[in-house]
Amino acid sequence: MNEDIELIIETSRESMDASVDHLKHELTKIRTGKASPALLQDIRVNYYGAPTPLQQVANVRIEDARTLSIEPWEKKVLGDIEKAIFAANLGLTPQNDGKIIRINLPPLTEERRKQLAKQAGAAGEKAKVSIRSARREAIEAIKNEVKNGYSEDEGKRSEAQIDDMMKQYYGKIEGLASSKEKEIMTV
């Protein structure tokens, strides 16, 4: 019976870890005014009829603080890469010179910075909702174990352990979101 509770706690931990990892991934997509290849990581290019990640058909490099360059391994893919960037609706305008695509990132306005900071905060809130959901499922599973004969005191201790774990993950999420907000608001 004790192994069942340990499994519930471990499953909850894995779910909470996944929420934090997802938040990290989402925050890398939010633009901070600096060029970063992470802005383009979810772009899929139509490569010989199959949607292929951009990084598998081209080198994406940072030329300077506000410029990304994309150098495809095959020149005939340039047009498809350009179409994929426009289709991703990132607000970026690729410039194709026939060999390389360059993307200049315009400086962020104060209003846009505030919107992006809100977006980072919203991503943090979604992660918190996911953490609460994992907590709720774990608490319900522990209560079911108590109904099936597990010690009530041990059940309460396990629930307290889940609550403590949730608070730790909340701290991680708040730290990630606030550091991203600060990064966005820094001119």
N, C-alpha and C positions, 0 to 999 in steps of 0.2 A: 504494500500500500504506500509506503514511504517513497518508493521508486516512482510511483505515479505522480506524486506531488513534485518531486525533483524534475520529472519530465515536463510537467506543466510550467514550472518556473523557468526551465531552460528554453522551452518553446517560446515563452513570453519574452525572454531576453533576446532570442534570435529575431523575433518580430520587431522588437524595439530597436535593435541594431540595424535592421533593414530600413526602418523608418529614418534613422539618422543618416544612413548611407544615401538613401533616396534624396533627402534634403540637401546633402553635400552636392549631389549630382545636379539638382535643380538650381542651386545657387551658382554653380559654375556657368550656367547658361545666361545669367543676368549680367548684362553689360555694365562695366564700371568706368568706362571712358578710356580704358587701356586696351590695346590689341591683345587678344588671347585666342589661340586656336580652339579653345573650349567653346567659343561662340558658334563654331561650325561643326561640332562633334556629332550632332544629330541629323545632319544633312545627308540625304540619300540621293545618289546620282544614278540616272538611268544608264547603266553600263551594259551594253549588249543585251538589252531587254530586261535586265534584272536590277532592282533597286540595291545599290551598293554603297556602303559608307564612303564618304568623301576621302577619308584617310587611306582607303584601299586603292584609290585611283590617282592620288596626287599627294605631293608634299605640301603641307601647310606650315608656313613659317611666319615669324614676326620680323618685319623689316625694320620698323621703328616703333615708338610708343603708340602710334595711331594707325599703323598700316600692317595689314596681313597680305602675304603673297601666297598664291596657290599655283603650283607648277605641276601640271598633269604629266603622267608618264607617257601618255599618248596624246599628241596634239589634237586629234580629232574629237577628243572628249571635252575640249574647252567650252563649246556651245552648251553641252549637256550640264556641265558644272555651273555655268552662268544661269541656265534655266532653273536648276535646283536651288541656287541661292535666292533667286527672285521668288520661287515658289514657297520657300521656307518662311517668307514674310517677316524677316528680321529687321527690316528697315535699313538694309545695307545695299549699296549700289556697287556691283562689281565693275571693274574696268578691265576690258580684255584688250591686250596689245598683240595678240596672235601667238604668243608664247607663254605668257604668264597672266594670271588674273590677279589684280590688286584690289584690295578693299580698304578704302580710307574711312576711318571711323571719325565722324565729326565730333567736336567737343559737346558734352552734354549740357543742356540748359538747366537752370535751377529747377524749373518745373518738371523736366524729364527726370532729373535726379530724385526728386521727391516721389514721382510715380514708381521709379525702380526700387526705391527704398521701401515703399508700400508693398511692392511685389515680393521683395525679400521677406518682409514681415508676414505676408500672407502665406508664403511657402513654409515659414516656421510654424504658423498656426495649423496648417494642414498636417505637418509632422506631429504636432502635439495631439491633434485629433486621433491620429493613427496610434500614438502611444496610449492614449486613454482607451481606445478600442482594445488594444492588446491587454491592458490591465483588466478591463471589464471581462474579457473572455477568460482570463486566468482566474479571476475571483469566482466566476460562475463555476468553473471546473473544480476549484478547491471546495466550494460549497457542496457540489455534487459528491465529492469524495467524502466529505463529512457526513452527508446523508447515508452514504454506503458503509459507514462504520469507522471512518478515520477520526482520530481524537479531535474534539472541538478546540482544545487549547492549541494543538499543533496547527489546526486549520487557521486559527487567528494569527499565530506566528507567521505562517506562510503568507497570509494576506498582508500582514505588516511588511514582510520582506518584499512583496510585489509593489507595495506603495512606496517603499524606500527606493526601489529600483526605478520606479516611474519618476520620482523626484530627481534622481541622478540624470536620467535621460532628458528631463525637462531642462535641467541646467545646461547640458550639452547643446540642446536645440537653441536655447536663448542665446548662448555664447556664439554659436555659428551665425544666427540671424543678425544679431547686433553687430558683429564684426563686419559682416557683409554690408549692412546699412551704413556703417562708418566709412567703409571703403568707397561706397557709392557717393556719399555726401562729401568726400574729400575732393577738393578741386585741384 
